Amino acid sequence: MLSKKLEDAINKQINAELWSAYLYLSMSTHFAHEGLPGFANWYEIQYKEEQDHAMKFMNYMVAKDSKVLLKPIEKVDTSWESVLAAFEETLKHEKVVTALINDIVAIAREEKDFATDNMLQWFVKEQVEEEDSVQTIIDALRLIDGKGYGVYMLDKELGQRKYIPISTSATE
Ligand code: FEO
């Protein structure tokens, strides 16, 4: 069983992952409405990945005989003034998620809970990839000045992204 402090922190993280999923679903529907199906596709995949992240944490809680407590999901924005604004918000949010995960690692280490520390390392690596992929898109958007034919071409490219489910197992 996890300590109460770790249980609370992971329950908070599950909520943060599900909120992220909701935010990215909102961005996906926004871009679908704006006639940008590639950006909509990219965010729909982000939405699915965030659900996987939440499931991975939930499966870990179950494996450790700890109680998952699903809290209300706060509301999210429903429109963005530009694709660049949405991706900048995404990067800002992912940095917050990274900090939350680092905080849980710190608790696990303080408590000498090496199993939880080990499980969290998957998320530590995942956050490097999450931030990097968003930064790459921001760089491309800045190069093309966030508009015109460049956005059209980037939309085509992001439309190629495929959803690859991660293992949501507590031990992989
Ligand atoms: Fe689950 Fe995008 O962090």
Backbone and ligand atoms as CSV (ligand in chain L), in Angstrom:
chain,resi,resn,atom,element,x,y,z
A,1,MET,N,N,0.840,-1.213,0.000
A,1,MET,CA,C,0.000,0.000,0.000
A,1,MET,C,C,0.879,1.268,0.000
A,2,LEU,N,N,0.405,2.280,-0.698
A,2,LEU,CA,C,1.171,3.529,-0.751
A,2,LEU,C,C,0.909,4.350,0.505
A,3,SER,N,N,1.828,5.265,0.805
A,3,SER,CA,C,1.577,6.189,1.927
A,3,SER,C,C,0.412,7.095,1.533
A,4,LYS,N,N,-0.211,7.698,2.530
A,4,LYS,CA,C,-1.339,8.606,2.269
A,4,LYS,C,C,-0.864,9.780,1.392
A,5,LYS,N,N,0.346,10.263,1.662
A,5,LYS,CA,C,0.874,11.406,0.907
A,5,LYS,C,C,1.041,11.052,-0.571
A,6,LEU,N,N,1.562,9.848,-0.842
A,6,LEU,CA,C,1.747,9.437,-2.241
A,6,LEU,C,C,0.406,9.144,-2.899
A,7,GLU,N,N,-0.485,8.514,-2.132
A,7,GLU,CA,C,-1.826,8.214,-2.669
A,7,GLU,C,C,-2.525,9.522,-3.087
A,8,ASP,N,N,-2.456,10.531,-2.227
A,8,ASP,CA,C,-3.079,11.835,-2.545
A,8,ASP,C,C,-2.426,12.463,-3.774
A,9,ALA,N,N,-1.101,12.382,-3.837
A,9,ALA,CA,C,-0.382,13.002,-4.957
A,9,ALA,C,C,-0.731,12.299,-6.278
A,10,ILE,N,N,-0.832,10.971,-6.241
A,10,ILE,CA,C,-1.143,10.256,-7.493
A,10,ILE,C,C,-2.605,10.474,-7.883
A,11,ASN,N,N,-3.496,10.540,-6.904
A,11,ASN,CA,C,-4.890,10.861,-7.244
A,11,ASN,C,C,-4.996,12.245,-7.889
A,12,LYS,N,N,-4.204,13.187,-7.376
A,12,LYS,CA,C,-4.174,14.543,-7.959
A,12,LYS,C,C,-3.634,14.470,-9.392
A,13,GLN,N,N,-2.632,13.622,-9.588
A,13,GLN,CA,C,-2.034,13.477,-10.922
A,13,GLN,C,C,-3.017,12.843,-11.901
A,14,ILE,N,N,-3.795,11.884,-11.433
A,14,ILE,CA,C,-4.811,11.250,-12.303
A,14,ILE,C,C,-5.783,12.321,-12.789
A,15,ASN,N,N,-6.171,13.213,-11.875
A,15,ASN,CA,C,-7.070,14.290,-12.254
A,15,ASN,C,C,-6.391,15.219,-13.273
A,16,ALA,N,N,-5.109,15.506,-13.064
A,16,ALA,CA,C,-4.369,16.391,-13.990
A,16,ALA,C,C,-4.276,15.759,-15.379
A,17,GLU,N,N,-4.079,14.434,-15.428
A,17,GLU,CA,C,-3.982,13.755,-16.729
A,17,GLU,C,C,-5.337,13.784,-17.440
A,18,LEU,N,N,-6.409,13.577,-16.674
A,18,LEU,CA,C,-7.745,13.585,-17.283
A,18,LEU,C,C,-8.141,15.007,-17.705
A,19,TRP,N,N,-7.699,15.999,-16.930
A,19,TRP,CA,C,-7.954,17.388,-17.325
A,19,TRP,C,C,-7.198,17.686,-18.623
A,20,SER,N,N,-5.957,17.184,-18.716
A,20,SER,CA,C,-5.169,17.372,-19.950
A,20,SER,C,C,-5.914,16.752,-21.131
A,21,ALA,N,N,-6.459,15.548,-20.927
A,21,ALA,CA,C,-7.202,14.872,-21.996
A,21,ALA,C,C,-8.371,15.747,-22.450
A,22,TYR,N,N,-9.068,16.321,-21.477
A,22,TYR,CA,C,-10.249,17.153,-21.782
A,22,TYR,C,C,-9.838,18.422,-22.536
A,23,LEU,N,N,-8.713,19.015,-22.093
A,23,LEU,CA,C,-8.195,20.219,-22.768
A,23,LEU,C,C,-7.867,19.900,-24.226
A,24,TYR,N,N,-7.183,18.782,-24.465
A,24,TYR,CA,C,-6.757,18.457,-25.827
A,24,TYR,C,C,-7.940,18.026,-26.687
A,25,LEU,N,N,-8.944,17.425,-26.073
A,25,LEU,CA,C,-10.162,17.107,-26.829
A,25,LEU,C,C,-10.848,18.407,-27.256
A,26,SER,N,N,-10.848,19.391,-26.367
A,26,SER,CA,C,-11.446,20.687,-26.694
A,26,SER,C,C,-10.679,21.349,-27.840
A,27,MET,N,N,-9.358,21.264,-27.797
A,27,MET,CA,C,-8.545,21.837,-28.882
A,27,MET,C,C,-8.818,21.089,-30.188
A,28,SER,N,N,-8.968,19.767,-30.094
A,28,SER,CA,C,-9.237,18.974,-31.296
A,28,SER,C,C,-10.563,19.392,-31.952
A,29,THR,N,N,-11.595,19.523,-31.130
A,29,THR,CA,C,-12.901,19.897,-31.707
A,29,THR,C,C,-12.849,21.325,-32.263
A,30,HIS,N,N,-12.078,22.194,-31.584
A,30,HIS,CA,C,-11.940,23.572,-32.068
A,30,HIS,C,C,-11.310,23.590,-33.467
A,31,PHE,N,N,-10.216,22.832,-33.641
A,31,PHE,CA,C,-9.545,22.846,-34.947
A,31,PHE,C,C,-10.353,22.128,-36.018
A,32,ALA,N,N,-11.109,21.107,-35.622
A,32,ALA,CA,C,-11.995,20.445,-36.596
A,32,ALA,C,C,-13.001,21.473,-37.112
A,33,HIS,N,N,-13.507,22.295,-36.197
A,33,HIS,CA,C,-14.479,23.338,-36.566
A,33,HIS,C,C,-13.849,24.416,-37.440
A,34,GLU,N,N,-12.562,24.676,-37.204
A,34,GLU,CA,C,-11.856,25.723,-37.959
A,34,GLU,C,C,-11.398,25.258,-39.341
A,35,GLY,N,N,-11.694,23.994,-39.693
A,35,GLY,CA,C,-11.271,23.488,-41.006
A,35,GLY,C,C,-9.808,23.093,-41.042
A,36,LEU,N,N,-9.273,22.658,-39.881
A,36,LEU,CA,C,-7.876,22.206,-39.819
A,36,LEU,C,C,-7.852,20.761,-39.297
A,37,PRO,N,N,-8.202,19.783,-40.152
A,37,PRO,CA,C,-8.340,18.397,-39.688
A,37,PRO,C,C,-7.037,17.771,-39.195
A,38,GLY,N,N,-5.889,18.243,-39.726
A,38,GLY,CA,C,-4.603,17.695,-39.278
A,38,GLY,C,C,-4.299,18.086,-37.830
A,39,PHE,N,N,-4.533,19.362,-37.508
A,39,PHE,CA,C,-4.328,19.809,-36.125
A,39,PHE,C,C,-5.340,19.096,-35.210
A,40,ALA,N,N,-6.564,18.926,-35.708
A,40,ALA,CA,C,-7.602,18.222,-34.932
A,40,ALA,C,C,-7.156,16.789,-34.651
A,41,ASN,N,N,-6.568,16.143,-35.670
A,41,ASN,CA,C,-6.072,14.772,-35.511
A,41,ASN,C,C,-4.964,14.712,-34.457
A,42,TRP,N,N,-4.032,15.660,-34.540
A,42,TRP,CA,C,-2.896,15.673,-33.615
A,42,TRP,C,C,-3.393,15.785,-32.172
A,43,TYR,N,N,-4.356,16.684,-31.956
A,43,TYR,CA,C,-4.881,16.866,-30.587
A,43,TYR,C,C,-5.781,15.709,-30.153
A,44,GLU,N,N,-6.436,15.074,-31.091
A,44,GLU,CA,C,-7.249,13.898,-30.714
A,44,GLU,C,C,-6.330,12.784,-30.196
A,45,ILE,N,N,-5.169,12.644,-30.834
A,45,ILE,CA,C,-4.209,11.625,-30.381
A,45,ILE,C,C,-3.648,12.015,-29.002
A,46,GLN,N,N,-3.391,13.318,-28.810
A,46,GLN,CA,C,-2.941,13.765,-27.477
A,46,GLN,C,C,-3.975,13.411,-26.414
A,47,TYR,N,N,-5.236,13.632,-26.771
A,47,TYR,CA,C,-6.347,13.323,-25.855
A,47,TYR,C,C,-6.325,11.840,-25.460
A,48,LYS,N,N,-6.128,10.973,-26.448
A,48,LYS,CA,C,-6.091,9.531,-26.151
A,48,LYS,C,C,-4.876,9.174,-25.288
A,49,GLU,N,N,-3.748,9.803,-25.603
A,49,GLU,CA,C,-2.529,9.506,-24.835
A,49,GLU,C,C,-2.684,9.923,-23.372
A,50,GLU,N,N,-3.358,11.066,-23.155
A,50,GLU,CA,C,-3.534,11.514,-21.760
A,50,GLU,C,C,-4.438,10.550,-20.999
A,51,GLN,N,N,-5.434,9.998,-21.685
A,51,GLN,CA,C,-6.281,8.996,-21.026
A,51,GLN,C,C,-5.435,7.775,-20.654
A,52,ASP,N,N,-4.513,7.395,-21.554
A,52,ASP,CA,C,-3.612,6.273,-21.262
A,52,ASP,C,C,-2.743,6.566,-20.041
A,53,HIS,N,N,-2.264,7.821,-19.953
A,53,HIS,CA,C,-1.431,8.185,-18.798
A,53,HIS,C,C,-2.225,8.025,-17.502
A,54,ALA,N,N,-3.472,8.517,-17.528
A,54,ALA,CA,C,-4.321,8.402,-16.331
A,54,ALA,C,C,-4.539,6.927,-15.984
A,55,MET,N,N,-4.775,6.107,-17.010
A,55,MET,CA,C,-5.034,4.669,-16.786
A,55,MET,C,C,-3.801,3.980,-16.197
A,56,LYS,N,N,-2.637,4.389,-16.676
A,56,LYS,CA,C,-1.390,3.783,-16.160
A,56,LYS,C,C,-1.251,4.091,-14.652
A,57,PHE,N,N,-1.526,5.325,-14.269
A,57,PHE,CA,C,-1.482,5.683,-12.842
A,57,PHE,C,C,-2.552,4.903,-12.064
A,58,MET,N,N,-3.745,4.789,-12.652
A,58,MET,CA,C,-4.829,4.084,-11.943
A,58,MET,C,C,-4.474,2.609,-11.744
A,59,ASN,N,N,-3.906,1.991,-12.770
A,59,ASN,CA,C,-3.515,0.589,-12.646
A,59,ASN,C,C,-2.423,0.404,-11.590
A,60,TYR,N,N,-1.555,1.402,-11.489
A,60,TYR,CA,C,-0.511,1.314,-10.452
A,60,TYR,C,C,-1.141,1.386,-9.058
A,61,MET,N,N,-2.085,2.290,-8.892
A,61,MET,CA,C,-2.775,2.416,-7.587
A,61,MET,C,C,-3.437,1.091,-7.222
A,62,VAL,N,N,-4.101,0.467,-8.188
A,62,VAL,CA,C,-4.785,-0.807,-7.929
A,62,VAL,C,C,-3.754,-1.871,-7.531
A,63,ALA,N,N,-2.638,-1.928,-8.276
A,63,ALA,CA,C,-1.600,-2.920,-7.989
A,63,ALA,C,C,-1.017,-2.738,-6.585
A,64,LYS,N,N,-1.023,-1.497,-6.109
A,64,LYS,CA,C,-0.459,-1.216,-4.781
A,64,LYS,C,C,-1.534,-1.181,-3.699
A,65,ASP,N,N,-2.710,-1.710,-4.039
A,65,ASP,CA,C,-3.809,-1.789,-3.072
A,65,ASP,C,C,-4.174,-0.408,-2.499
A,66,SER,N,N,-4.113,0.602,-3.362
A,66,SER,CA,C,-4.489,1.953,-2.950
A,66,SER,C,C,-5.760,2.365,-3.684
A,67,LYS,N,N,-6.479,3.327,-3.097
A,67,LYS,CA,C,-7.804,3.675,-3.630
A,67,LYS,C,C,-7.729,4.832,-4.624
A,68,VAL,N,N,-8.258,4.571,-5.834
A,68,VAL,CA,C,-8.370,5.643,-6.834
A,68,VAL,C,C,-9.598,6.475,-6.484
A,69,LEU,N,N,-9.404,7.798,-6.411
A,69,LEU,CA,C,-10.538,8.696,-6.149
A,69,LEU,C,C,-10.661,9.657,-7.315
A,70,LEU,N,N,-11.697,9.473,-8.122
A,70,LEU,CA,C,-11.876,10.350,-9.281
A,70,LEU,C,C,-12.599,11.624,-8.859
A,71,LYS,N,N,-11.919,12.738,-9.069
A,71,LYS,CA,C,-12.447,14.051,-8.681
A,71,LYS,C,C,-13.057,14.736,-9.907
A,72,PRO,N,N,-13.881,15.791,-9.682
A,72,PRO,CA,C,-14.448,16.512,-10.832
A,72,PRO,C,C,-13.360,17.082,-11.744
A,73,ILE,N,N,-13.665,17.111,-13.039
A,73,ILE,CA,C,-12.731,17.698,-14.023
A,73,ILE,C,C,-13.137,19.164,-14.224
A,74,GLU,N,N,-12.200,20.063,-13.962
A,74,GLU,CA,C,-12.486,21.493,-14.147
A,74,GLU,C,C,-12.750,21.817,-15.615
A,75,LYS,N,N,-13.467,22.906,-15.843
A,75,LYS,CA,C,-13.782,23.267,-17.230
A,75,LYS,C,C,-12.513,23.712,-17.979
A,76,VAL,N,N,-12.589,23.602,-19.309
A,76,VAL,CA,C,-11.455,23.990,-20.156
A,76,VAL,C,C,-11.913,25.064,-21.142
A,77,ASP,N,N,-10.942,25.772,-21.723
A,77,ASP,CA,C,-11.284,26.748,-22.775
A,77,ASP,C,C,-11.857,26.004,-23.978
A,78,THR,N,N,-12.577,26.723,-24.809
A,78,THR,CA,C,-13.193,26.084,-25.977
A,78,THR,C,C,-12.773,26.726,-27.299
A,79,SER,N,N,-12.009,27.809,-27.233
A,79,SER,CA,C,-11.513,28.368,-28.495
A,79,SER,C,C,-10.176,29.072,-28.265
A,80,TRP,N,N,-9.397,29.155,-29.362
A,80,TRP,CA,C,-8.065,29.768,-29.321
A,80,TRP,C,C,-7.941,30.693,-30.513
A,81,GLU,N,N,-7.231,31.803,-30.310
A,81,GLU,CA,C,-7.187,32.806,-31.386
A,81,GLU,C,C,-6.326,32.374,-32.576
A,82,SER,N,N,-5.425,31.405,-32.355
A,82,SER,CA,C,-4.577,30.925,-33.452
A,82,SER,C,C,-4.036,29.551,-33.086
A,83,VAL,N,N,-3.477,28.845,-34.073
A,83,VAL,CA,C,-2.857,27.549,-33.780
A,83,VAL,C,C,-1.651,27.758,-32.867
A,84,LEU,N,N,-0.903,28.838,-33.115
A,84,LEU,CA,C,0.272,29.096,-32.280
A,84,LEU,C,C,-0.147,29.295,-30.818
A,85,ALA,N,N,-1.229,30.031,-30.591
A,85,ALA,CA,C,-1.699,30.262,-29.214
A,85,ALA,C,C,-2.043,28.940,-28.536
A,86,ALA,N,N,-2.670,28.022,-29.263
A,86,ALA,CA,C,-3.036,26.719,-28.686
A,86,ALA,C,C,-1.791,25.912,-28.330
A,87,PHE,N,N,-0.806,25.911,-29.228
A,87,PHE,CA,C,0.403,25.128,-28.958
A,87,PHE,C,C,1.248,25.759,-27.844
A,88,GLU,N,N,1.230,27.090,-27.766
A,88,GLU,CA,C,1.955,27.733,-26.654
A,88,GLU,C,C,1.296,27.374,-25.326
A,89,GLU,N,N,-0.033,27.342,-25.307
A,89,GLU,CA,C,-0.740,26.949,-24.081
A,89,GLU,C,C,-0.425,25.483,-23.738
A,90,THR,N,N,-0.351,24.655,-24.791
A,90,THR,CA,C,-0.044,23.232,-24.587
A,90,THR,C,C,1.328,23.064,-23.949
A,91,LEU,N,N,2.315,23.806,-24.450
A,91,LEU,CA,C,3.673,23.676,-23.894
A,91,LEU,C,C,3.699,24.136,-22.440
A,92,LYS,N,N,3.025,25.244,-22.168
A,92,LYS,CA,C,2.962,25.770,-20.801
A,92,LYS,C,C,2.340,24.719,-19.879
A,93,HIS,N,N,1.266,24.109,-20.355
A,93,HIS,CA,C,0.580,23.099,-19.542
A,93,HIS,C,C,1.468,21.872,-19.326
A,94,GLU,N,N,2.154,21.427,-20.376
A,94,GLU,CA,C,3.012,20.244,-20.225
A,94,GLU,C,C,4.146,20.503,-19.231
A,95,LYS,N,N,4.617,21.744,-19.168
A,95,LYS,CA,C,5.669,22.072,-18.192
A,95,LYS,C,C,5.117,21.977,-16.768
A,96,VAL,N,N,3.852,22.349,-16.599
A,96,VAL,CA,C,3.209,22.208,-15.280
A,96,VAL,C,C,3.113,20.722,-14.924
A,97,VAL,N,N,2.714,19.896,-15.906
A,97,VAL,CA,C,2.596,18.444,-15.671
A,97,VAL,C,C,3.962,17.857,-15.298
A,98,THR,N,N,5.000,18.288,-16.000
A,98,THR,CA,C,6.362,17.824,-15.685
A,98,THR,C,C,6.716,18.155,-14.236
A,99,ALA,N,N,6.394,19.372,-13.821
A,99,ALA,CA,C,6.708,19.781,-12.442
A,99,ALA,C,C,5.922,18.935,-11.438
A,100,LEU,N,N,4.666,18.626,-11.752
A,100,LEU,CA,C,3.855,17.796,-10.845
A,100,LEU,C,C,4.471,16.403,-10.695
A,101,ILE,N,N,4.925,15.841,-11.810
A,101,ILE,CA,C,5.525,14.506,-11.768
A,101,ILE,C,C,6.838,14.550,-10.969
A,102,ASN,N,N,7.620,15.588,-11.198
A,102,ASN,CA,C,8.868,15.721,-10.431
A,102,ASN,C,C,8.577,15.806,-8.930
A,103,ASP,N,N,7.502,16.489,-8.570
A,103,ASP,CA,C,7.126,16.593,-7.146
A,103,ASP,C,C,6.803,15.211,-6.566
A,104,ILE,N,N,6.127,14.370,-7.366
A,104,ILE,CA,C,5.788,13.026,-6.844
A,104,ILE,C,C,7.059,12.182,-6.719
A,105,VAL,N,N,7.972,12.332,-7.681
A,105,VAL,CA,C,9.254,11.614,-7.581
A,105,VAL,C,C,9.951,12.012,-6.273
A,106,ALA,N,N,9.928,13.306,-5.977
A,106,ALA,CA,C,10.603,13.789,-4.752
A,106,ALA,C,C,9.971,13.153,-3.511
A,107,ILE,N,N,8.653,13.031,-3.498
A,107,ILE,CA,C,7.977,12.408,-2.335
A,107,ILE,C,C,8.389,10.940,-2.247
A,108,ALA,N,N,8.352,10.240,-3.388
A,108,ALA,CA,C,8.695,8.805,-3.399
A,108,ALA,C,C,10.123,8.598,-2.872
A,109,ARG,N,N,11.027,9.466,-3.254
A,109,ARG,CA,C,12.428,9.316,-2.814
A,109,ARG,C,C,12.573,9.620,-1.321
A,110,GLU,N,N,11.840,10.645,-0.887
A,110,GLU,CA,C,11.848,11.012,0.539
A,110,GLU,C,C,11.364,9.830,1.385
A,111,GLU,N,N,10.389,9.100,0.846
A,111,GLU,CA,C,9.806,7.974,1.589
A,111,GLU,C,C,10.531,6.652,1.317
A,112,LYS,N,N,11.565,6.699,0.497
A,112,LYS,CA,C,12.293,5.481,0.078
A,112,LYS,C,C,11.341,4.469,-0.553
A,113,ASP,N,N,10.369,4.993,-1.324
A,113,ASP,CA,C,9.439,4.117,-2.051
A,113,ASP,C,C,10.009,3.945,-3.468
A,114,PHE,N,N,10.912,2.998,-3.606
A,114,PHE,CA,C,11.646,2.859,-4.871
A,114,PHE,C,C,10.786,2.276,-5.989
A,115,ALA,N,N,9.765,1.512,-5.640
A,115,ALA,CA,C,8.856,0.977,-6.675
A,115,ALA,C,C,8.109,2.123,-7.351
A,116,THR,N,N,7.627,3.066,-6.534
A,116,THR,CA,C,6.897,4.208,-7.107
A,116,THR,C,C,7.850,5.105,-7.892
A,117,ASP,N,N,9.039,5.294,-7.357
A,117,ASP,CA,C,10.055,6.075,-8.061
A,117,ASP,C,C,10.303,5.450,-9.444
A,118,ASN,N,N,10.462,4.132,-9.451
A,118,ASN,CA,C,10.730,3.420,-10.697
A,118,ASN,C,C,9.564,3.564,-11.690
A,119,MET,N,N,8.340,3.420,-11.223
A,119,MET,CA,C,7.165,3.583,-12.093
A,119,MET,C,C,7.129,4.997,-12.686
A,120,LEU,N,N,7.477,5.984,-11.844
A,120,LEU,CA,C,7.416,7.381,-12.281
A,120,LEU,C,C,8.452,7.731,-13.343
A,121,GLN,N,N,9.529,6.948,-13.408
A,121,GLN,CA,C,10.574,7.253,-14.395
A,121,GLN,C,C,10.037,7.154,-15.829
A,122,TRP,N,N,9.034,6.290,-16.041
A,122,TRP,CA,C,8.400,6.217,-17.365
A,122,TRP,C,C,7.813,7.585,-17.723
A,123,PHE,N,N,7.170,8.221,-16.731
A,123,PHE,CA,C,6.541,9.527,-16.965
A,123,PHE,C,C,7.587,10.637,-17.101
A,124,VAL,N,N,8.686,10.512,-16.373
A,124,VAL,CA,C,9.752,11.517,-16.483
A,124,VAL,C,C,10.247,11.557,-17.934
A,125,LYS,N,N,10.463,10.364,-18.515
A,125,LYS,CA,C,10.943,10.287,-19.909
A,125,LYS,C,C,9.860,10.767,-20.875
A,126,GLU,N,N,8.639,10.352,-20.608
A,126,GLU,CA,C,7.510,10.728,-21.474
A,126,GLU,C,C,7.366,12.257,-21.548
A,127,GLN,N,N,7.589,12.928,-20.421
A,127,GLN,CA,C,7.444,14.392,-20.411
A,127,GLN,C,C,8.504,15.064,-21.270
A,128,VAL,N,N,9.705,14.476,-21.344
A,128,VAL,CA,C,10.741,15.060,-22.216
A,128,VAL,C,C,10.231,15.015,-23.655
A,129,GLU,N,N,9.659,13.877,-24.038
A,129,GLU,CA,C,9.134,13.712,-25.397
A,129,GLU,C,C,7.925,14.626,-25.640
A,130,GLU,N,N,7.044,14.724,-24.664
A,130,GLU,CA,C,5.854,15.573,-24.797
A,130,GLU,C,C,6.256,17.032,-25.059
A,131,GLU,N,N,7.153,17.542,-24.212
A,131,GLU,CA,C,7.561,18.947,-24.364
A,131,GLU,C,C,8.294,19.155,-25.688
A,132,ASP,N,N,9.142,18.190,-26.061
A,132,ASP,CA,C,9.934,18.334,-27.286
A,132,ASP,C,C,9.036,18.334,-28.531
A,133,SER,N,N,8.046,17.454,-28.567
A,133,SER,CA,C,7.203,17.390,-29.776
A,133,SER,C,C,6.375,18.664,-29.932
A,134,VAL,N,N,5.933,19.233,-28.803
A,134,VAL,CA,C,5.154,20.484,-28.881
A,134,VAL,C,C,6.069,21.638,-29.289
A,135,GLN,N,N,7.283,21.674,-28.723
A,135,GLN,CA,C,8.231,22.742,-29.065
A,135,GLN,C,C,8.572,22.703,-30.563
A,136,THR,N,N,8.690,21.489,-31.124
A,136,THR,CA,C,9.003,21.351,-32.552
A,136,THR,C,C,7.894,21.975,-33.410
A,137,ILE,N,N,6.657,21.753,-33.003
A,137,ILE,CA,C,5.539,22.330,-33.768
A,137,ILE,C,C,5.512,23.854,-33.606
A,138,ILE,N,N,5.799,24.327,-32.397
A,138,ILE,CA,C,5.853,25.782,-32.174
A,138,ILE,C,C,6.937,26.405,-33.054
A,139,ASP,N,N,8.089,25.765,-33.120
A,139,ASP,CA,C,9.195,26.279,-33.956
A,139,ASP,C,C,8.753,26.361,-35.418
A,140,ALA,N,N,8.067,25.307,-35.890
A,140,ALA,CA,C,7.596,25.300,-37.283
A,140,ALA,C,C,6.574,26.415,-37.504
A,141,LEU,N,N,5.673,26.591,-36.544
A,141,LEU,CA,C,4.647,27.640,-36.681
A,141,LEU,C,C,5.290,29.028,-36.718
A,142,ARG,N,N,6.345,29.206,-35.933
A,142,ARG,CA,C,7.027,30.523,-35.933
A,142,ARG,C,C,7.729,30.757,-37.264
A,143,LEU,N,N,8.304,29.676,-37.824
A,143,LEU,CA,C,8.986,29.794,-39.119
A,143,LEU,C,C,8.035,30.246,-40.217
A,144,ILE,N,N,6.827,29.746,-40.163
A,144,ILE,CA,C,5.857,30.063,-41.229
A,144,ILE,C,C,4.947,31.215,-40.820
A,145,ASP,N,N,5.316,31.859,-39.701
A,145,ASP,CA,C,4.587,33.023,-39.216
A,145,ASP,C,C,3.133,32.688,-38.824
A,146,GLY,N,N,2.891,31.409,-38.560
A,146,GLY,CA,C,1.588,30.984,-38.034
A,146,GLY,C,C,0.408,31.196,-38.950
A,147,LYS,N,N,0.680,31.349,-40.265
A,147,LYS,CA,C,-0.472,31.551,-41.146
A,147,LYS,C,C,-0.208,31.108,-42.595
A,148,GLY,N,N,-1.266,31.208,-43.377
A,148,GLY,CA,C,-1.149,30.990,-44.813
A,148,GLY,C,C,-0.887,29.558,-45.244
A,149,TYR,N,N,-0.175,29.445,-46.361
A,149,TYR,CA,C,0.088,28.140,-46.988
A,149,TYR,C,C,0.883,27.234,-46.055
A,150,GLY,N,N,1.777,27.821,-45.248
A,150,GLY,CA,C,2.576,27.038,-44.304
A,150,GLY,C,C,1.689,26.281,-43.326
A,151,VAL,N,N,0.669,26.947,-42.830
A,151,VAL,CA,C,-0.258,26.300,-41.885
A,151,VAL,C,C,-0.998,25.174,-42.597
A,152,TYR,N,N,-1.379,25.419,-43.832
A,152,TYR,CA,C,-2.063,24.392,-44.633
A,152,TYR,C,C,-1.176,23.148,-44.763
A,153,MET,N,N,0.106,23.359,-45.066
A,153,MET,CA,C,1.037,22.232,-45.235
A,153,MET,C,C,1.302,21.516,-43.902
A,154,LEU,N,N,1.437,22.289,-42.829
A,154,LEU,CA,C,1.663,21.673,-41.513
A,154,LEU,C,C,0.426,20.868,-41.094
A,155,ASP,N,N,-0.736,21.375,-41.439
A,155,ASP,CA,C,-1.971,20.642,-41.139
A,155,ASP,C,C,-1.971,19.280,-41.836
A,156,LYS,N,N,-1.493,19.271,-43.089
A,156,LYS,CA,C,-1.400,17.997,-43.837
A,156,LYS,C,C,-0.446,17.038,-43.115
A,157,GLU,N,N,0.685,17.581,-42.667
A,157,GLU,CA,C,1.692,16.740,-42.005
A,157,GLU,C,C,1.148,16.169,-40.688
A,158,LEU,N,N,0.500,17.009,-39.886
A,158,LEU,CA,C,-0.006,16.541,-38.581
A,158,LEU,C,C,-1.176,15.572,-38.745
A,159,GLY,N,N,-1.799,15.636,-39.902
A,159,GLY,CA,C,-2.881,14.685,-40.211
A,159,GLY,C,C,-2.377,13.263,-40.381
A,160,GLN,N,N,-1.055,13.115,-40.587
A,160,GLN,CA,C,-0.463,11.777,-40.776
A,160,GLN,C,C,-0.196,11.075,-39.443
A,161,ARG,N,N,-0.257,11.838,-38.355
A,161,ARG,CA,C,0.092,11.224,-37.059
A,161,ARG,C,C,-0.882,10.097,-36.726
A,162,LYS,N,N,-0.318,8.976,-36.243
A,162,LYS,CA,C,-1.148,7.811,-35.887
A,162,LYS,C,C,-1.087,7.580,-34.387
A,163,TYR,N,N,-2.200,7.129,-33.853
A,163,TYR,CA,C,-2.259,6.815,-32.417
A,163,TYR,C,C,-1.621,5.447,-32.164
A,164,ILE,N,N,-0.607,5.432,-31.318
A,164,ILE,CA,C,0.022,4.157,-30.928
A,164,ILE,C,C,-0.207,4.003,-29.424
A,165,PRO,N,N,-1.083,3.077,-29.020
A,165,PRO,CA,C,-1.380,2.954,-27.592
A,165,PRO,C,C,-0.131,2.579,-26.800
A,166,ILE,N,N,0.015,3.157,-25.628
A,166,ILE,CA,C,1.126,2.771,-24.743
A,166,ILE,C,C,0.640,1.603,-23.876
A,167,SER,N,N,1.566,0.940,-23.208
A,167,SER,CA,C,1.132,-0.056,-22.243
A,167,SER,C,C,0.660,0.670,-20.994
A,168,THR,N,N,-0.585,0.403,-20.600
A,168,THR,CA,C,-1.092,1.038,-19.382
A,168,THR,C,C,-0.887,0.138,-18.161
A,169,SER,N,N,-0.099,-0.913,-18.358
A,169,SER,CA,C,0.208,-1.817,-17.245
A,169,SER,C,C,0.952,-1.073,-16.141
A,170,ALA,N,N,0.721,-1.485,-14.917
A,170,ALA,CA,C,1.386,-0.845,-13.768
A,170,ALA,C,C,2.873,-1.165,-13.725
A,171,THR,N,N,3.300,-2.197,-14.442
A,171,THR,CA,C,4.691,-2.661,-14.289
A,171,THR,C,C,5.517,-2.604,-15.565
A,172,GLU,N,N,5.021,-1.946,-16.604
A,172,GLU,CA,C,5.810,-1.860,-17.845
A,172,GLU,C,C,6.122,-0.408,-18.167
L,1,FEO,FE1,FE,0.253,13.119,-19.526
L,1,FEO,FE2,FE,0.894,15.286,-21.598
L,1,FEO,O1,O,1.225,14.565,-19.936
